[in-house]
């Protein structure tokens, strides 16, 4: 109760401070001037439908934090002194005695540094803050002109813009109202052409039916720019090598046309500049005479020329690459019409090989061509170093490790088989101090992790059949062979795992990609399965409570503290309960059975051999694009190959109907997943983002459940941020285990992001979702999804976040509150834990989705 009262007081003090500091918003507003607090825009007496119109006025009110409408950056700026450096210097001149006393304490040099620090901090306040936006007549006129041009571009050539400055009752504050009268729009009437070069005129005739300039449509200036871009791309990809975008332009006539726009498309001739003059010639369509590839060869170092599939490969002192590996990366071919597309695909593919720096691709006329319409293409390549070694130290902290240090080492080897193949070998090691001493190891660094991975990448489909017709080389096909090993000591059950795989990757389009894992094999071995109850304390506590309820005091089961001993006592107790030696009621028997099943599942070794298909559509253009969508569809199927081999080999089933390979029951399941992310970017850096995820893993055949490493969990900094990772669910169980997981998951996330000050950004979010068991061996009804009614168990977490953008990554602090907790009783689920004392703080790198 005391914590809640303190929390309320803190919130009250914060809001009181905000209200009082609002009185200082005009602190830096000079007399006779006004602070702009709002722009009001009315278009034909209505609010504009397009939110971008609000960004057109040159002067925008000081940036405010959403929801509380507070101009934080303005108040930060107001904290700064206008002339801090001169003020400090004046103080030094006018207070010699005080200066002498300060110098006696700090020394003269330290006093000067103090002054420099004060000035530096003052400048930081100015940079981080935002100066008050003062209403200026000249800028109002510029704003009106921008509004007028905006509607002119939409066909409202006679639009009128007026304004009024509306003074508020509050001192030195005003609004600006802009009134726009669009009048009647103009419509496109005719489109004529004036194309000087016959070759381009012929090309235009082939594509004019796809023109974006359509008679009868309202005039819209951006359409003319888009049509210009379309024609430029169309002609450049059909041989018009010397065509420049400046050669294409549109002219419009609206004089005495009755609000009609008559347009003319003009494409000028090619300008050839000579010493002191220029001449103009018709554009021609060019073909490729020869393609020359020069890997690591300067003009004076050429010793031989190899011709391969029509390509000429220049050879210097040594030939590092097989001819096919070079020609497969080049899309320009001898005899083809020139295309910008081939040039860009070549550039992209060579860059993807990771063997070369950015290529130099040039075209020049064939000096022996009498028709003057043939080009020679030359691709100059410079190899990167064959070996690249990297070391990355790191420090870690988690609920398992109080402190850990590690080193990640990677060795990249290029052009392994002279075909631009790459071999990436990485080693990682970590030693740490455990957060508790339950493992009995007295060393400070009692936790160890060691891993090694190797990945061999071929820049083509490494497969015995030809796939060029299905997956052409412009789709950037590649093949990955991978092998890895990982080991943990004094962490969990001390696992060792070996994994390997064969995967294929390609891109159908710039925004669509596919990955097929033909084989993904993983073997996981638990070195200390008897340590289960030491690691999973919740399961041990539940089992110990049942033993206490049954008054178990036999030393066979309990230690001197009357608790079940680990592992002998827990093993004997569960065995005797399940075989009836120790009598229990139905609830106790069911609980022990569930605990034993969980222990058996989480401590058993796993053998997973699966295949998967993953298709992704992502139209994001770079890391700074905040208006995009991403859809990922994935299907994984495991165990079918081993099942078929077991049938052929005649491997017999065990007493419980399971088969083993190498002494391990192999996993068999099907696992579909869907993940969708959408971002909407608004004005002034505001972004609204959503994510939806759904997945289910259905065991069958040789499995009754899903391996822990392939199951779903909920909670954590990238999921539902009101719960810690593995803390939420399954269903309405309330997270009774240490690591809660299940084989079905639904997640729904929404987040509104906004700038605060400088690199600081804020967010408010809502995370919903849960995990359940379905069609597996789980028999706890609270954990099972049985019908659509169980969707009422979807948890809801809400909260806010503060982020700092370093440019190359974002440091994120999110605080989540359990708004709807399905683990509580039905009448006690809503808003019972929305308190600071119950909040969950998440620290993450970059955005959660």
VENDAHU-V479172 format. One record per residue. N is the residue number from 0. SS is DSSP state (a for helix, b for strand, c for the rest). PHI is phi in whole degrees, -180 to 180 (* if undefined). PSI is psi in degrees with one decimal (NA if undefined). Layout:
# VENDAHU-V479172
N&SS&PHI&PSI + N&SS&PHI&PSI
This chain:
# VENDAHU-V479172
0&c&*&-38.0 + 1&a&-64&-39.9 + 2&a&-64&-42.6 + 3&a&-62&-41.8 + 4&a&-63&-41.8 + 5&a&-63&-40.2 + 6&a&-62&-42.3 + 7&a&-63&-41.1 + 8&a&-63&-42.1 + 9&a&-62&-47.0 + 10&a&-61&-41.3 + 11&a&-63&-43.2 + 12&a&-63&-41.0 + 13&a&-62&-48.3 + 14&a&-67&-37.2 + 15&a&-63&-39.9 + 16&a&-63&-41.1 + 17&a&-63&-43.2 + 18&a&-66&-43.9 + 19&a&-68&-39.7 + 20&a&-71&-20.8 + 21&a&-61&-26.0 + 22&c&-65&-18.9 + 23&c&-96&11.3 + 24&c&-60&-30.0 + 25&c&-100&18.9 + 26&c&-58&-37.0 + 27&c&-105&17.8 + 28&c&-91&116.6 + 29&c&-65&155.8 + 30&c&-61&141.0 + 31&c&86&-1.8 + 32&c&-120&164.0 + 33&c&-123&143.5 + 34&b&-86&127.8 + 35&b&-78&118.7 + 36&b&-107&-17.8 + 37&b&-166&143.7 + 38&b&-105&128.0 + 39&b&-111&126.1 + 40&b&-122&128.5 + 41&b&-126&125.5 + 42&b&-110&111.1 + 43&c&52&44.4 + 44&c&73&5.7 + 45&b&-120&158.3 + 46&c&-67&141.1 + 47&c&-66&139.6 + 48&c&-76&-30.4 + 49&c&-89&118.8 + 50&a&-65&-20.4 + 51&a&-67&-22.0 + 52&a&-61&-34.9 + 53&a&-65&-17.4 + 54&a&-91&-5.2 + 55&c&-73&-38.4 + 56&c&-57&136.0 + 57&c&-61&-41.5 + 58&c&-93&122.5 + 59&c&-115&142.3 + 60&c&-57&157.4 + 61&c&-56&140.5 + 62&c&-61&135.8 + 63&c&-121&150.5 + 64&b&-76&127.2 + 65&c&-59&163.4 + 66&c&74&-55.2 + 67&c&-94&-7.1 + 68&c&53&47.5 + 69&b&-113&123.5 + 70&c&-81&75.4 + 71&a&-61&-45.1 + 72&a&-65&-33.4 + 73&a&-62&-44.2 + 74&a&-70&-32.4 + 75&a&-64&-43.1 + 76&a&-62&-39.6 + 77&a&-67&-21.5 + 78&a&-70&-23.3 + 79&c&-75&148.5 + 80&c&-87&137.6 + 81&c&-58&-41.9 + 82&c&-133&67.0 + 83&a&-61&-39.0 + 84&a&-67&-43.2 + 85&a&-71&-32.4 + 86&a&-64&-43.7 + 87&a&-67&-40.9 + 88&a&-63&-40.1 + 89&a&-64&-40.6 + 90&a&-62&-40.9 + 91&a&-63&-37.6 + 92&a&-74&-35.4 + 93&a&-91&-10.3 + 94&c&-130&65.9 + 95&a&-63&-36.3 + 96&a&-68&-44.9 + 97&a&-63&-37.7 + 98&a&-65&-40.1 + 99&a&-63&-42.4 + 100&a&-65&-40.1 + 101&a&-67&-39.4 + 102&a&-66&-30.9 + 103&a&-68&-29.9 + 104&a&-88&-45.3 + 105&a&-102&-20.5 + 106&c&83&154.0 + 107&a&-62&-39.9 + 108&a&-65&-42.6 + 109&a&-66&-34.1 + 110&a&-64&-42.8 + 111&a&-64&-40.0 + 112&a&-66&-34.5 + 113&a&-61&-44.0 + 114&a&-62&-42.4 + 115&a&-64&-37.2 + 116&a&-66&-42.1 + 117&a&-63&-41.7 + 118&a&-66&-42.3 + 119&a&-62&-42.8 + 120&a&-66&-38.5 + 121&a&-63&-41.4 + 122&a&-67&-34.9 + 123&a&-63&-41.1 + 124&a&-60&-39.8 + 125&a&-67&-42.6 + 126&a&-67&-41.5 + 127&a&-74&-36.0 + 128&c&-80&-169.5 + 129&c&-139&123.3 + 130&c&-62&148.8 + 131&c&-61&136.9 + 132&c&-85&112.2 + 133&b&-100&139.8 + 134&c&-70&126.3 + 135&c&-129&133.9 + 136&a&-63&-42.4 + 137&a&-61&-40.1 + 138&a&-72&-29.3 + 139&a&-63&-42.9 + 140&a&-65&-39.6 + 141&a&-64&-36.9 + 142&a&-65&-43.1 + 143&a&-62&-38.6 + 144&a&-66&-39.8 + 145&a&-66&-41.1 + 146&a&-64&-40.3 + 147&a&-64&-43.7 + 148&a&-66&-36.4 + 149&a&-57&-47.7 + 150&a&-79&-25.4 + 151&a&-61&-42.0 + 152&c&-66&-16.4 + 153&c&-98&7.9 + 154&c&100&1.1 + 155&c&-94&77.9 + 156&c&-71&-18.9 + 157&c&-107&20.3 + 158&c&-62&140.3 + 159&b&-118&141.0 + 160&b&-128&128.0 + 161&b&-125&171.2 + 162&b&-152&162.7 + 163&b&-143&141.6 + 164&b&-96&119.5 + 165&b&-105&107.3 + 166&b&-75&141.4 + 167&c&-99&164.5 + 168&c&-65&-34.4 + 169&c&-66&144.4 + 170&c&-64&134.8 + 171&c&57&34.8 + 172&b&-130&139.6 + 173&b&-148&161.5 + 174&b&-115&157.4 + 175&b&-117&126.4 + 176&b&-107&125.6 + 177&b&-107&128.3 + 178&b&-115&119.3 + 179&b&-114&125.2 + 180&b&-113&108.3 + 181&c&-77&-31.0 + 182&c&64&-167.6 + 183&c&-79&142.1 + 184&c&-82&164.4 + 185&c&-99&150.8 + 186&b&-122&150.3 + 187&b&-71&131.7 + 188&b&-107&-67.7 + 189&b&-130&159.4 + 190&b&-134&113.5 + 191&b&-107&166.4 + 192&b&-126&149.9 + 193&b&-140&82.2 + 194&b&-110&113.3 + 195&c&-72&-35.3 + 196&c&-92&123.6 + 197&a&-58&-37.1 + 198&a&-63&-41.2 + 199&a&-74&-33.5 + 200&a&-62&-39.8 + 201&a&-66&-39.7 + 202&a&-63&-41.2 + 203&a&-62&-39.3 + 204&a&-60&-29.5 + 205&a&-76&-19.1 + 206&a&-123&1.5 + 207&a&-65&-24.3 + 208&a&-68&-17.4 + 209&a&-99&12.7 + 210&c&-61&142.4 + 211&c&-84&-10.5 + 212&c&-91&104.4 + 213&c&-116&128.0 + 214&c&-61&134.7 + 215&c&97&-15.2 + 216&c&-83&152.0 + 217&b&-65&139.7 + 218&c&-61&133.9 + 219&c&-145&108.8 + 220&a&-55&-43.6 + 221&a&-58&-25.8 + 222&a&-63&-35.4 + 223&a&-67&-37.2 + 224&a&-67&-40.9 + 225&a&-66&-39.2 + 226&a&-67&-37.1 + 227&a&-62&-45.6 + 228&a&-63&-40.5 + 229&a&-63&-47.1 + 230&a&-64&-40.2 + 231&a&-61&-48.3 + 232&a&-64&-42.4 + 233&a&-60&-47.0 + 234&a&-76&-36.0 + 235&a&-66&-26.0 + 236&c&-92&10.5 + 237&c&-132&31.7 + 238&c&103&-10.3 + 239&c&-80&72.0 + 240&c&-65&-38.6 + 241&c&-91&6.0 + 242&c&-73&130.4 + 243&c&-110&154.7 + 244&a&-63&-28.7 + 245&a&-67&-17.6 + 246&a&-72&-16.0 + 247&b&-108&128.0 + 248&b&-153&160.9 + 249&b&-118&141.1 + 250&b&-120&143.3 + 251&b&-127&142.0 + 252&b&-121&123.5 + 253&c&-126&12.5 + 254&c&-81&121.9 + 255&c&52&43.2 + 256&c&-111&4.3 + 257&c&65&47.9 + 258&c&59&36.2 + 259&b&-115&150.2 + 260&b&-114&116.1 + 261&b&-99&120.2 + 262&b&-110&150.7 + 263&b&-130&126.0 + 264&b&-92&121.9 + 265&b&-119&128.6 + 266&b&-124&112.9 + 267&c&-82&169.1 + 268&c&-74&170.1 + 269&b&-79&132.0 + 270&b&-96&125.6 + 271&b&-111&115.3 + 272&b&-91&130.4 + 273&c&-115&-166.7 + 274&c&-51&-62.8 + 275&c&-122&16.4 + 276&c&-151&173.5 + 277&b&-134&150.3 + 278&b&-135&158.5 + 279&b&-119&134.5 + 280&b&-132&160.1 + 281&c&-69&145.7 + 282&c&-69&143.1 + 283&c&-120&165.2 + 284&c&-102&125.6 + 285&c&-105&147.3 + 286&b&-115&163.6 + 287&b&-92&118.1 + 288&b&-81&-49.0 + 289&b&-144&151.8 + 290&b&-121&120.1 + 291&b&-111&127.7 + 292&b&-113&124.5 + 293&b&-123&88.8 + 294&b&-86&114.4 + 295&c&58&38.8 + 296&c&-130&124.0 + 297&c&-88&156.7 + 298&a&-53&-36.2 + 299&a&-88&6.2 + 300&a&-111&2.3 + 301&c&-70&123.5 + 302&c&-112&-18.2 + 303&b&-161&161.2 + 304&b&-129&122.1 + 305&b&-103&128.4 + 306&b&-101&122.8 + 307&b&-139&117.8 + 308&c&52&37.6 + 309&c&88&-7.5 + 310&b&-94&147.2 + 311&b&-106&116.5 + 312&b&-108&119.7 + 313&b&-82&135.0 + 314&b&-118&132.5 + 315&c&-98&-135.7 + 316&c&-66&-34.1 + 317&c&-144&154.2 + 318&c&-106&106.4 + 319&c&-83&-24.0 + 320&c&-123&143.3 + 321&c&-69&140.6 + 322&a&-53&-41.6 + 323&a&-63&-35.2 + 324&a&-66&-28.4 + 325&a&-82&-45.9 + 326&a&-69&-27.3 + 327&c&-66&-21.3 + 328&c&-93&-2.9 + 329&c&-110&128.1 + 330&c&-102&-13.4 + 331&c&-80&127.5 + 332&c&-123&152.0 + 333&c&-60&130.8 + 334&c&91&-11.1 + 335&c&-76&154.7 + 336&b&-69&145.6 + 337&c&-65&138.2 + 338&c&-142&131.5 + 339&a&-59&-34.2 + 340&a&-60&-41.9 + 341&a&-65&-37.1 + 342&a&-65&-47.0 + 343&a&-68&-36.7 + 344&a&-66&-39.0 + 345&a&-63&-45.7 + 346&a&-59&-46.0 + 347&a&-65&-44.4 + 348&a&-67&-42.5 + 349&a&-64&-38.5 + 350&a&-64&-37.2 + 351&a&-67&-23.3 + 352&c&-65&-22.2 + 353&c&66&7.3 + 354&c&-99&-17.6 + 355&b&-127&155.7 + 356&c&-73&177.8 + 357&c&-56&127.4 + 358&c&-74&156.4 + 359&b&-105&117.7 + 360&b&-118&119.1 + 361&b&-131&155.9 + 362&b&-132&139.6 + 363&b&-149&152.4 + 364&b&-63&145.7 + 365&c&-72&117.4 + 366&c&-65&-17.9 + 367&c&-98&7.5 + 368&c&-92&117.6 + 369&c&-76&-24.4 + 370&c&-84&-13.9 + 371&c&59&31.9 + 372&c&-131&29.9 + 373&b&-124&141.0 + 374&b&-119&150.7 + 375&b&-108&127.4 + 376&b&-100&135.2 + 377&b&-130&128.7 + 378&b&-116&111.4 + 379&b&-97&129.4 + 380&b&-122&140.2 + 381&c&-124&118.7 + 382&b&-72&146.9 + 383&c&-81&170.1 + 384&c&-61&142.9 + 385&c&-65&-34.9 + 386&b&-119&140.2 + 387&b&-139&119.5 + 388&b&-114&133.3 + 389&b&-131&143.7 + 390&b&-125&130.3 + 391&b&-131&102.9 + 392&b&-77&156.4 + 393&b&-153&154.4 + 394&b&-119&141.4 + 395&b&-131&156.3 + 396&c&-150&135.8 + 397&c&-155&-177.8 + 398&c&-71&-10.7 + 399&c&-98&-41.2 + 400&b&-107&124.9 + 401&b&-72&-35.1 + 402&b&-159&139.4 + 403&b&-147&147.9 + 404&b&-128&144.7 + 405&b&-148&169.8 + 406&b&-142&125.8 + 407&b&-108&126.1 + 408&b&-123&134.6 + 409&b&-134&142.0 + 410&b&-125&119.3 + 411&b&-107&124.3 + 412&b&-115&125.3 + 413&b&-103&152.5 + 414&c&56&49.9 + 415&c&-61&-47.1 + 416&c&-114&28.3 + 417&c&63&24.5 + 418&c&-128&26.7 + 419&c&64&24.9 + 420&c&-74&152.8 + 421&b&-128&140.7 + 422&b&-119&119.0 + 423&b&-113&113.5 + 424&b&-114&128.9 + 425&b&-131&145.1 + 426&b&-126&140.4 + 427&b&-139&136.0 + 428&b&-139&147.3 + 429&b&-149&135.6 + 430&b&-123&142.8 + 431&b&-148&163.7 + 432&b&-101&126.3 + 433&b&-68&152.2 + 434&c&-73&-18.8 + 435&c&-142&165.8 + 436&c&-103&28.7 + 437&c&-69&-18.8 + 438&c&-80&-10.0 + 439&c&82&-1.2 + 440&c&-83&126.4 + 441&c&-88&-7.1 + 442&c&-69&149.9 + 443&c&-67&-51.1 + 444&c&-90&83.1 + 445&c&-97&-4.0 + 446&b&-111&136.8 + 447&b&-136&141.0 + 448&b&-134&137.2 + 449&b&-143&133.3 + 450&b&-149&156.6 + 451&b&-147&139.3 + 452&b&-138&147.6 + 453&b&-137&135.3 + 454&b&-135&122.2 + 455&b&-106&121.5 + 456&b&-114&127.4 + 457&b&-105&131.8 + 458&c&-82&46.4 + 459&c&-167&173.8 + 460&c&-82&107.9 + 461&c&-86&88.1 + 462&c&-153&145.5 + 463&c&-72&-7.9 + 464&c&-113&154.5 + 465&c&-77&131.9 + 466&c&-122&10.7 + 467&c&-60&-32.6 + 468&c&-73&-29.6 + 469&c&-91&-40.3 + 470&c&-128&81.3 + 471&c&-65&164.2 + 472&a&-68&-18.9 + 473&a&-71&-10.4 + 474&a&-86&7.6 + 475&c&53&56.2 + 476&c&-70&148.2 + 477&b&-152&158.7 + 478&b&-128&134.5 + 479&b&-120&127.8 + 480&b&-107&128.3 + 481&b&-132&150.8 + 482&b&-150&136.3 + 483&b&-149&158.7 + 484&b&-141&141.5 + 485&b&-145&141.1 + 486&b&-140&140.5 + 487&b&-126&140.0 + 488&b&-126&131.4 + 489&c&63&24.2 + 490&c&-126&119.0 + 491&c&61&-129.5 + 492&c&-99&19.8 + 493&c&56&81.3 + 494&b&-93&152.5 + 495&b&-130&136.8 + 496&b&-140&146.7 + 497&b&-127&133.8 + 498&b&-139&155.6 + 499&b&-158&157.6 + 500&b&-164&163.6 + 501&b&-133&118.9 + 502&b&-134&154.1 + 503&b&-124&139.4 + 504&b&-132&143.2 + 505&b&-160&162.6 + 506&b&-120&111.8 + 507&b&-65&-41.8 + 508&b&-141&172.9 + 509&c&-59&-17.8 + 510&c&-116&-0.5 + 511&b&-124&130.5 + 512&b&-138&156.0 + 513&b&-134&141.7 + 514&b&-131&128.2 + 515&b&-119&115.8 + 516&b&-90&98.1 + 517&b&-65&-41.7 + 518&b&-138&129.3 + 519&b&-136&105.0 + 520&b&-111&138.9 + 521&b&-146&130.2 + 522&b&-119&124.0 + 523&b&-119&127.1 + 524&b&-121&127.9 + 525&b&-92&117.6 + 526&c&-79&-28.1 + 527&c&-128&65.1 + 528&a&-64&-24.9 + 529&a&-70&-10.2 + 530&a&-91&11.6 + 531&a&-55&-50.9 + 532&a&-73&-16.4 + 533&a&-77&-30.4 + 534&a&-86&-46.9 + 535&c&-97&81.6 + 536&a&-65&-31.5 + 537&a&-65&-43.6 + 538&a&-63&-41.2 + 539&a&-64&-43.0 + 540&a&-61&-41.6 + 541&a&-65&-42.2 + 542&a&-68&-39.8 + 543&a&-66&-36.3 + 544&a&-63&-40.1 + 545&a&-66&-41.7 + 546&a&-61&-38.1 + 547&a&-67&-40.5 + 548&a&-62&-32.2 + 549&c&-90&4.3 + 550&c&57&45.2 + 551&c&-78&118.4 + 552&c&-127&-2.5 + 553&c&-63&128.1 + 554&c&-60&-16.1 + 555&c&-61&-30.3 + 556&c&-108&-37.5 + 557&b&-116&158.7 + 558&c&-95&-169.2 + 559&c&-66&-18.2 + 560&c&-92&9.7 + 561&c&63&27.1 + 562&c&-111&152.2 + 563&b&-58&131.3 + 564&c&-80&150.6 + 565&c&-117&125.7 + 566&c&-101&-11.6 + 567&a&-63&-45.0 + 568&a&-67&-44.4 + 569&a&-64&-40.2 + 570&a&-64&-46.2 + 571&a&-67&-40.9 + 572&a&-63&-49.1 + 573&a&-64&-38.4 + 574&a&-62&-45.7 + 575&a&-75&-28.6 + 576&a&-68&-44.7 + 577&a&-72&-29.3 + 578&c&-92&2.5 + 579&c&90&-0.3 + 580&c&-64&-39.3 + 581&c&-102&114.1 + 582&c&-70&139.3 + 583&c&-142&164.9 + 584&c&-85&175.4 + 585&a&-62&-41.2 + 586&a&-65&-42.8 + 587&a&-66&-41.9 + 588&a&-62&-42.9 + 589&a&-64&-40.2 + 590&a&-65&-44.4 + 591&a&-64&-41.7 + 592&a&-60&-42.8 + 593&a&-65&-42.0 + 594&a&-64&-43.8 + 595&a&-66&-38.6 + 596&a&-65&-40.5 + 597&a&-66&-42.5 + 598&a&-61&-45.1 + 599&a&-63&-40.6 + 600&a&-71&-42.6 + 601&a&-80&-18.0 + 602&a&-104&-5.7 + 603&c&-79&153.6 + 604&c&-74&153.2 + 605&b&-124&139.1 + 606&b&-127&112.2 + 607&b&-124&118.6 + 608&b&-123&112.6 + 609&b&-132&168.7 + 610&b&-130&147.8 + 611&b&-146&157.0 + 612&b&-129&128.0 + 613&b&-132&120.1 + 614&b&-117&131.2 + 615&b&-128&133.0 + 616&b&-118&115.5 + 617&b&-138&111.7 + 618&c&-99&21.9 + 619&c&-72&133.4 + 620&c&-107&81.4 + 621&c&88&168.3 + 622&c&-73&-18.1 + 623&c&-95&3.9 + 624&c&-81&117.2 + 625&c&-116&28.7 + 626&c&-138&82.3 + 627&c&-154&173.4 + 628&b&-137&151.7 + 629&b&-140&124.9 + 630&b&-121&127.4 + 631&b&-125&126.6 + 632&b&-118&129.9 + 633&b&-138&138.7 + 634&b&-134&124.9 + 635&b&-121&134.2 + 636&b&-127&127.6 + 637&b&-126&146.0 + 638&c&92&-12.9 + 639&a&-68&-38.1 + 640&a&-65&-45.4 + 641&a&-66&-33.5 + 642&a&-64&-42.6 + 643&a&-66&-42.2 + 644&a&-63&-39.0 + 645&a&-63&-39.3 + 646&a&-64&-44.9 + 647&a&-68&-40.7 + 648&a&-78&-10.6 + 649&c&70&33.4 + 650&c&-70&126.7 + 651&c&-79&153.0 + 652&c&-83&150.5 + 653&c&-77&-176.7 + 654&c&-62&-29.8 + 655&c&-96&16.7 + 656&c&81&20.8 + 657&c&-114&152.7 + 658&c&-111&149.7 + 659&b&-120&143.0 + 660&b&-123&124.1 + 661&c&57&33.3 + 662&c&79&11.1 + 663&b&-128&134.2 + 664&b&-70&119.6 + 665&b&-78&150.2 + 666&c&-88&144.0 + 667&c&-139&120.3 + 668&b&-164&168.9 + 669&b&-127&136.7 + 670&b&-139&96.1 + 671&b&-91&147.1 + 672&b&-142&148.7 + 673&b&-136&135.2 + 674&b&-138&123.2 + 675&b&-129&131.1 + 676&b&-128&136.0 + 677&b&-138&132.6 + 678&b&-119&136.8 + 679&b&-118&125.7 + 680&b&-101&130.1 + 681&c&-111&-171.6 + 682&a&-71&154.8 + 683&a&58&35.2 + 684&a&78&14.5 + 685&c&-86&135.8 + 686&b&-136&136.5 + 687&b&-115&126.1 + 688&b&-128&141.2 + 689&b&-131&156.8 + 690&b&-144&138.4 + 691&b&-129&136.5 + 692&b&-138&138.5 + 693&b&-144&135.3 + 694&b&-154&150.4 + 695&b&-148&139.2 + 696&b&-121&113.2 + 697&b&-105&115.4 + 698&b&-78&149.7 + 699&c&-159&175.1 + 700&c&61&-108.0 + 701&c&-84&0.6 + 702&c&-128&144.3 + 703&c&-107&-10.2 + 704&c&-153&176.8 + 705&c&-101&137.5 + 706&c&-57&146.8 + 707&a&-54&-40.4 + 708&a&-72&-10.2 + 709&a&-115&4.4 + 710&c&-87&175.5 + 711&b&-103&150.5 + 712&c&-136&166.6 + 713&c&-131&154.6 + 714&c&98&163.5 + 715&c&112&172.3 + 716&c&-66&-17.6 + 717&c&-114&15.2 + 718&c&-134&-119.1 + 719&c&-92&105.9 + 720&c&-78&0.0 + 721&c&-87&-6.6 + 722&c&-127&147.0 + 723&c&-69&161.5 + 724&c&-59&136.4 + 725&c&70&6.6 + 726&c&-91&-24.0 + 727&c&-93&133.4 + 728&c&79&-169.1 + 729&c&-74&149.3 + 730&c&55&-128.8 + 731&c&-105&21.5 + 732&c&-70&-22.2 + 733&c&83&20.9 + 734&c&64&54.2 + 735&c&-76&-16.3 + 736&c&-101&167.9 + 737&c&-68&-42.7 + 738&c&-127&100.2 + 739&c&-90&127.4 + 740&c&-145&163.7 + 741&b&-158&-177.6 + 742&c&-112&15.3 + 743&b&-144&140.7 + 744&b&-146&140.8 + 745&b&-128&131.8 + 746&b&-138&133.8 + 747&b&-134&124.0 + 748&b&-130&142.5 + 749&b&-140&139.6 + 750&b&-148&133.8 + 751&b&-110&120.3 + 752&b&-111&142.4 + 753&b&-151&151.2 + 754&b&-74&149.1 + 755&b&-114&-64.3 + 756&b&-159&122.1 + 757&c&58&-126.6 + 758&c&-81&-5.4 + 759&b&-81&133.9 + 760&b&-130&155.9 + 761&b&-123&168.5 + 762&b&-158&148.2 + 763&b&-122&142.9 + 764&b&-145&161.8 + 765&b&-138&124.1 + 766&b&-119&128.3 + 767&b&-128&151.6 + 768&b&151&177.1 + 769&b&-172&174.4 + 770&b&-123&153.3 + 771&b&-143&164.1 + 772&b&-100&140.3 + 773&c&-153&134.8 + 774&c&57&34.6 + 775&c&-132&-162.9 + 776&c&-85&-1.2 + 777&c&-66&133.7 + 778&c&-123&8.6 + 779&c&-78&113.4 + 780&a&-62&-26.5 + 781&a&-72&-17.3 + 782&a&-101&-6.4 + 783&b&-100&137.5 + 784&c&-91&111.0 + 785&c&-108&-29.7 + 786&c&-157&174.6 + 787&a&-62&-20.1 + 788&a&-63&-25.6 + 789&a&-72&-7.4 + 790&a&-65&-16.2 + 791&a&-67&-9.5 + 792&a&-92&8.4 + 793&c&-70&122.2 + 794&b&-80&152.1 + 795&b&-127&125.2 + 796&b&-121&137.1 + 797&b&-128&160.4 + 798&b&175&-165.4 + 799&b&-141&162.2 + 800&b&-144&154.9 + 801&b&-122&131.0 + 802&b&-129&152.1 + 803&b&-125&122.0 + 804&b&-92&110.5 + 805&c&-85&-1.8 + 806&c&99&-57.1 + 807&c&-95&-10.5 + 808&c&-161&164.5 + 809&b&-118&127.1 + 810&b&-91&126.2 + 811&b&-122&132.7 + 812&b&-123&114.5 + 813&b&-120&136.3 + 814&b&-115&120.2 + 815&b&-113&145.6 + 816&b&-122&137.1 + 817&b&-74&95.8 + 818&b&-80&-40.1 + 819&b&-136&115.1 + 820&c&-113&105.4 + 821&c&-69&-10.9 + 822&c&-77&-10.8 + 823&c&-89&171.0 + 824&c&-64&153.0 + 825&a&-57&-36.1 + 826&a&-85&1.5 + 827&a&-127&25.3 + 828&c&-92&-31.0 + 829&b&-88&129.8 + 830&b&54&31.7 + 831&b&-91&-15.3 + 832&b&-128&26.0 + 833&c&-88&68.7 + 834&c&-136&152.0 + 835&a&-60&-34.0 + 836&a&-68&-22.7 + 837&a&-102&2.4 + 838&c&-69&152.7 + 839&b&-113&122.4 + 840&b&-95&126.9 + 841&b&-115&134.7 + 842&b&-116&127.3 + 843&b&-144&166.7 + 844&b&-110&127.6 + 845&c&67&177.9 + 846&c&-77&153.1 + 847&c&-71&-23.3 + 848&c&-165&NA
